[in-house]
């Protein structure tokens, strides 16, 4: 079976919850780190793609980010199931013709209420819920992209063909969130959030967060796990 391709922007990404969810489907995970010089494969070599978050801004002029944007554009055009998370969603938005918005003064840090809207109300994945968010940058979407969910201040989920972008972090584990709080407490407080409260809420919302990630992954992998009649099978 083709792997789930994970595009990472740190050496040791938080894959605790994602690994458990994907393991339930028997799908291998392949991690690529373009910032370390890893070569991105052709998108159709993957069963699905997940592009994770990172500290970069989506429009930073790094060669590896330009390559990632080209990769995401090709994946979306080829209907390779793709999920962009936080920075990954911003890269996806740019790849589809949108723009990056740097350093919004309305940073979202902590657990926010997300509500499905429009086409998101009928989507197989339920986007409504309390989600962990950790971003200062955001995006403006091109007109041919469908908004699926919003929070008070931001678009939180969007879709284009088989690609989905989410501004929040469905993959973050309790330990991963605690690590973020410990690593940047001053930045968190400057955004008007309380690191201790976020740690507590990470425990409170751990199960629903995992369930939401499981729904997203199942939606992404459905074409590979349940191919349409007449489609070829890999052995």
HELIX and SHEET records of a PDB file:
HELIX    1   1 UNK A   16  UNK A   23  1                                   8    
HELIX    2   2 UNK A   34  UNK A   36  5                                   3    
HELIX    3   3 UNK A   43  UNK A   45  5                                   3    
HELIX    4   4 UNK A   63  UNK A   77  1                                  15    
HELIX    5   5 UNK A   87  UNK A   95  1                                   9    
HELIX    6   6 UNK A  118  UNK A  122  5                                   5    
HELIX    7   7 UNK A  174  UNK A  183  1                                  10    
HELIX    8   8 UNK A  185  UNK A  190  1                                   6    
HELIX    9   9 UNK A  195  UNK A  204  1                                  10    
HELIX   10  10 UNK A  206  UNK A  225  1                                  20    
SHEET    1   A 9 UNK A  29  UNK A  32  0                                        
SHEET    2   A 9 UNK A   3  UNK A   7  1                                        
SHEET    3   A 9 UNK A  46  UNK A  51  1                                        
SHEET    4   A 9 UNK A  82  UNK A  85  1                                        
SHEET    5   A 9 UNK A 163  UNK A 166  1                                        
SHEET    6   A 9 UNK A 155  UNK A 160 -1                                        
SHEET    7   A 9 UNK A 146  UNK A 150 -1                                        
SHEET    8   A 9 UNK A 108  UNK A 116 -1                                        
SHEET    9   A 9 UNK A 129  UNK A 135 -1                                        
SHEET    1   B 2 UNK A  99  UNK A 101  0                                        
SHEET    2   B 2 UNK A 138  UNK A 140 -1                                        
END                                                                             
